[in-house]
Amino acid sequence: MIQFFKIITLCLILLFTNGCTSVRVPNLDFFDNKKEDLGKYPKLSDLPNLPENLRPAKKWDAQVKKIINDRKIVNNNIKEIKEEQTATDNILDEIVILKSLVSSYKSDDPSDSTINNE
């Protein structure tokens, strides 16, 4: 029984290796096409120097926190203004004003005139 198992295992290994040898591996050299571009990149010696007057991280953080707080204040103010302006009476009054403006523009439009120019 053990010899039978060894023979089966050997046959499977031979089939597997035979299958592997018949597989064609593609050319995996990705850099063949990029070799021409190597001279186009800048050299490290041509790079500018780093600035020396950078702010420390604590100052950046403080400035960002100030900007975030300012935005929160502005957003809250905008919400309050929107809530005040969206009162129903104000909207209805604005609709009436806009309708009157539209009708005045329509009355001045020469393309809608019914008078024939002779």
C-alpha positions, 0 to 999 in steps of 0.5 A: 500500500505504501509503495502504491502511494509513493508511485501515485505521488511520484506520478503527480509530481511528474505531471505537475513539473511537466505542466510547469515546464510548458508554461511560458513566462512573459517578459517581466522586465518593466523597466526596459521601456523606461530606460530612455527616460532616465536622462530626462529626470533632474539631478539631485544637485539641481534641486533647490535648498530647503527653506530655513525659516519654517515655522515650528509644528506648534505654531502651525497647530495653533494657527490651524486651530484658530482657523477652525474656530473662526470657521465654526463661528462664521458657520454659526453666524450664517446659520443664524442669519439663514434662520432669521431670513427664512421667516414665512412673511419675508419669503412671501413679501419677497415673492410679491416683489419678484413677481412685480419685477418680472411683470415690469420687465415683461411690459418693457420687452419690445419682442412681446409688443402687439403693435406692428411696425409698418 
